[in-house]
Amino acid sequence: SHSDTSMVTDLEIFTDRGEIVVSLQGARFSMVDAEKFTRTPRIPHDDDECLFDITWKAPQSAGQDAQEELLKGQFVLVSARPGVICRTLSLESSRCVTMPAMSDALQVIGRGGCTDFVFDASSVHESSVDALEDLRQLYEALLALIGPSSRTSSGLRVLIITEGTQAPRLSLEESEPAHGGLWGFARTARLELPHIQVACVDLTRSVLRPSDAGSDVGAAEATPGAAPGTKDLPAFVWSEMDVALRQEGMSAPRLNILKTSHRPLRLTMRRPGNIMNLRAEVQVERRSPDMGELEVRVEAVGLNSRDVLKALGHYPEDSGDIGNDCSGTVVNVGGIR
């Protein structure tokens, strides 16, 4: 099937000998704005502007008008702890249609009345693969509802809830990086399917309150007791799209140029358990190489699977800094006078 702006087709790619190397069924192609790919990025003039860092800051107010608009309508909540989620996120339980599994939620799509879908992935699935499969099925159902050729806002929104996947104020005990891939799914979906809004909220066990850990109440019976600073959370979620909720309040990611006034730098891991904790810091100490050692001016560093395991705190032993694979120029040889 096809329209002026999109096409759904089966695709097969062959070698010159007629052997199939790729087979895609139901591949969906959509027209994109060419200007997004022709904009010339700003080229940094200073080496210090070639490094970037993500910092988490308190989001700015979305305004009263946005808050009122974002609090309307019924929503479907897929969760094993609906009362806790409604209370923690200040969601109105009277507007909540609770489903214990995504398969149940898919049954109500198309009946009308609900335009918001909240997926509490951390309570429904331990496996990130199963959580991603649920999201894939949800998107397929929503696309079937609005039609593959839609290029305008559908009014549909998906909120993904994870627990312990993002860096700000996250202890090693609360770190659960398995569902971090759901945030990557959301970013991809925003680019490829802009007519469906998707946002992410990351929680921690301390935000969910220890008293809630062993039990849950029905969504309709949820009592006041929201996490700190969640009064404007609904408005912030849909204006920021990525929000981390901690005991200290809400924060959203910002990409900043990492300013460093000295050289050389070193890649460090302040706290293992989350790859977002990788930081480029000024290397203060510099010593002359001993006999059998070389000093190398590093031009490029490669991260391999061992470095990823070390960053996540899964490597069995401490074997030095991250990024031992590198290329550069030898500037000093130990033992040579």
C-alpha positions in Angstrom: 0.0 0.0 0.0 1.1 3.6 -0.6 0.1 7.2 -0.5 1.8 10.5 -1.5 3.9 10.5 1.7 4.4 6.9 2.8 4.6 3.3 1.6 4.3 -0.1 3.1 5.9 -2.9 1.1 7.9 -6.2 1.3 11.6 -5.7 0.5 14.2 -8.2 -0.6 17.9 -7.5 -1.4 19.9 -10.0 -3.5 23.5 -10.6 -4.2 24.8 -10.6 -7.8 24.4 -14.4 -7.7 20.7 -14.1 -6.9 21.0 -15.1 -3.2 18.7 -13.3 -0.7 20.7 -11.4 2.0 18.0 -9.3 3.4 14.2 -9.8 3.6 11.9 -7.3 5.2 8.1 -7.9 5.4 5.8 -4.9 5.9 8.6 -2.3 5.8 7.2 1.2 6.2 8.8 4.2 4.5 7.8 7.8 5.1 8.7 11.1 3.4 11.0 13.2 5.5 11.8 16.9 5.4 15.0 17.3 3.3 16.0 20.5 5.2 16.7 18.4 8.3 19.5 16.7 6.4 21.0 19.7 4.7 21.6 22.0 7.6 25.2 22.7 8.1 26.3 22.1 11.7 28.4 24.6 13.5 32.1 23.5 13.4 33.9 24.2 16.7 36.9 26.5 16.3 38.4 25.3 19.6 39.4 21.8 20.5 37.7 22.4 23.9 34.4 22.6 22.1 34.6 19.1 20.5 33.6 17.3 23.8 30.0 17.3 25.0 28.4 16.3 28.2 24.9 15.6 29.4 23.8 17.4 32.5 20.5 17.1 34.3 18.8 20.3 35.3 15.4 21.3 36.7 13.0 21.9 33.8 11.5 25.4 33.3 7.8 25.9 34.0 5.5 24.8 31.2 2.9 27.4 32.1 -0.6 27.2 33.4 -2.2 26.8 30.0 -0.1 23.8 29.2 -0.8 22.2 32.5 -4.6 22.5 32.1 -4.4 21.0 28.6 -2.3 18.1 29.6 -4.5 17.0 32.5 -7.6 16.2 30.4 -9.0 12.9 29.1 -8.9 9.3 30.1 -5.7 7.2 29.9 -4.8 3.5 29.9 -2.3 2.5 32.5 -0.4 -0.8 32.0 1.1 -1.6 35.4 1.3 -4.2 38.1 1.2 -1.3 40.7 -1.4 1.1 39.4 -2.1 2.8 42.8 1.6 3.5 43.5 2.1 4.9 40.0 -1.0 7.2 40.2 0.0 8.4 43.6 3.7 8.9 42.8 3.1 10.8 39.5 0.0 12.7 40.7 -2.1 11.0 38.1 -5.9 11.3 38.5 -7.0 7.8 39.3 -10.6 8.5 38.4 -9.5 8.9 34.8 -7.4 5.7 34.8 -8.3 2.5 32.9 -5.9 -0.1 34.5 -4.6 -3.1 32.6 -2.2 -5.7 34.1 -0.6 -6.5 30.7 -0.1 -4.9 27.3 -2.2 -7.6 25.7 -5.2 -6.4 27.7 -4.5 -2.8 26.8 -4.4 -3.6 23.0 -8.0 -4.8 23.3 -9.3 -1.4 24.2 -7.5 0.5 21.4 -10.0 1.5 18.8 -13.0 1.6 21.2 -12.5 5.4 21.6 -12.3 7.6 24.7 -8.6 7.0 25.5 -5.8 8.9 23.8 -3.0 8.5 26.5 -1.2 5.2 27.2 1.0 4.8 30.2 3.4 1.8 30.2 5.0 1.0 33.6 7.6 -1.2 32.0 9.7 -1.9 35.1 6.7 -3.4 37.0 5.4 -5.5 34.0 8.6 -7.0 32.7 12.0 -7.8 34.1 13.3 -8.5 30.5 14.0 -5.5 28.4 13.3 -7.6 25.3 9.7 -8.3 26.5 9.2 -4.7 27.3 10.4 -3.6 23.8 8.1 -6.2 22.2 5.1 -4.7 24.1 6.0 -1.3 22.9 6.3 -2.5 19.3 2.8 -4.1 19.5 1.4 -0.9 21.0 2.8 1.2 18.2 1.5 -1.2 15.6 -2.0 -1.0 17.1 -1.8 2.8 17.2 -0.6 3.1 13.6 -3.4 0.8 12.5 -5.8 3.1 14.3 -4.7 6.4 12.7 -3.5 4.9 9.4 0.1 4.7 8.1 -0.2 7.7 5.8 -1.0 10.2 8.7 1.5 13.1 8.8 -0.4 15.3 11.3 -0.7 15.1 15.0 -3.0 12.3 16.0 -3.5 13.4 19.6 -2.2 10.0 20.8 0.4 10.0 23.5 2.6 7.2 25.1 4.3 7.6 28.4 7.0 5.1 29.2 7.9 4.6 32.9 11.3 3.1 33.8 13.1 2.6 37.2 16.7 3.3 37.8 17.9 3.7 34.2 19.1 7.3 34.1 22.1 8.9 35.8 20.9 11.9 38.0 21.2 11.2 41.7 21.2 7.4 41.2 22.8 5.1 43.7 24.4 1.9 42.7 21.8 0.0 44.7 19.0 1.6 42.7 20.6 1.3 39.3 18.7 -1.0 36.9 20.1 -0.3 33.4 18.3 -3.2 31.7 15.3 -1.0 30.6 17.5 1.9 29.4 16.9 0.8 25.8 13.3 1.9 26.1 14.5 5.5 26.2 16.4 4.8 22.9 13.1 3.4 21.5 11.3 6.6 22.4 13.9 8.8 20.8 13.7 6.8 17.6 9.9 6.8 17.6 9.9 10.6 18.0 11.9 11.0 14.8 10.1 8.3 12.7 6.6 8.8 14.0 6.3 12.4 15.1 2.5 12.3 14.9 2.4 10.1 18.1 3.9 11.8 21.1 6.1 9.6 23.4 7.8 10.6 26.6 9.8 8.9 29.3 9.9 9.2 33.1 12.6 7.5 35.2 11.8 6.7 38.8 13.7 5.1 41.7 12.7 2.9 44.6 13.2 5.7 47.0 10.7 7.9 45.0 8.2 5.1 44.9 8.4 5.1 48.8 9.5 2.0 50.8 6.1 1.6 52.3 4.6 0.9 48.9 7.1 -1.8 48.0 5.1 -4.8 49.4 1.6 -3.8 48.4 -0.5 -1.8 46.0 -4.0 -0.4 46.1 -6.4 -0.1 43.2 -6.0 2.9 41.0 -9.4 4.2 42.1 -8.3 4.0 45.7 -5.0 5.8 45.4 -4.5 8.4 48.2 -2.5 11.6 48.2 1.2 11.2 48.7 2.9 12.2 45.5 6.7 12.3 45.2 8.3 15.7 45.9 8.0 18.3 43.2 5.4 16.5 41.0 2.7 19.1 41.0 3.6 20.2 37.5 4.9 16.8 36.3 2.2 16.2 33.6 3.1 19.5 31.9 6.9 19.0 32.3 6.6 15.4 30.8 5.1 16.5 27.5 7.2 19.7 27.1 10.5 18.0 28.0 9.8 14.4 26.8 12.6 13.0 29.0 12.3 13.5 32.8 14.0 11.9 35.8 12.0 12.0 39.1 14.1 11.8 42.3 13.5 12.7 46.0 15.1 16.0 45.3 12.6 16.8 42.5 12.5 16.6 38.7 15.3 17.1 36.2 15.6 16.9 32.4 18.8 16.3 30.3 20.7 19.1 28.6 23.5 18.6 26.1 26.3 21.1 26.9 29.8 21.7 25.4 32.3 20.4 27.9 34.6 23.3 28.7 38.2 22.3 29.5 40.9 24.9 29.8 43.8 22.4 30.1 45.2 19.3 28.4 45.5 16.4 28.5 42.2 14.7 29.5 41.3 11.3 30.8 38.1 9.3 30.6 36.9 8.4 34.1 34.0 6.5 35.7 33.1 8.2 38.9 30.6 5.5 39.9 30.1 2.2 38.0 26.6 1.0 37.2 25.5 3.5 34.5 27.4 4.3 31.4 26.1 7.9 31.6 28.6 8.3 34.5 31.5 8.4 32.0 33.2 11.8 32.2 36.2 13.5 30.4 38.3 15.2 33.1 41.5 17.1 33.1 44.5 14.9 33.8 46.3 16.8 36.5 49.4 14.6 37.0 51.9 13.8 34.3 55.1 11.9 34.9 58.0 10.9 32.7 57.9 7.3 31.5 60.1 4.7 33.2 62.3 2.1 31.5 60.1 0.0 29.2 57.3 2.6 29.1 56.1 4.9 26.3 54.3 8.2 26.6 51.6 8.6 23.8 49.7 11.6 22.8 46.3 10.0 22.3 44.3 11.1 19.3 41.4 8.6 19.4 40.1 6.1 22.0 37.9 3.1 21.3 35.5 1.6 23.8 35.1 -2.2 23.6 32.8 -4.7 25.3 35.1 -4.9 28.3 34.9 -1.2 28.9 31.1 -1.3 28.7 31.1 -4.1 31.3 33.4 -2.1 33.6 31.2 1.0 33.2 28.1 -1.0 34.2 29.9 -2.5 37.2 29.9 -6.1 35.8 33.6 -6.6 35.1 35.1 -9.2 37.6 38.2 -7.2 38.5 39.5 -3.6 38.3 41.9 -3.6 35.4 42.7 0.1 35.2 41.1 3.0 33.3 38.4 2.8 30.7 39.5 3.1 27.1 42.8 1.3 27.0 42.5 0.8 23.2 43.8 4.0 21.6 45.8 5.4 18.7 48.2 8.3 18.8 51.8 9.6 18.6 54.7 8.5 20.7 56.2 11.6 22.3 58.5 10.1 24.9 60.4 6.8 25.5 61.4 5.7 29.0 65.1 5.1 29.6 66.4 7.2 26.7 68.5 10.3 27.5 
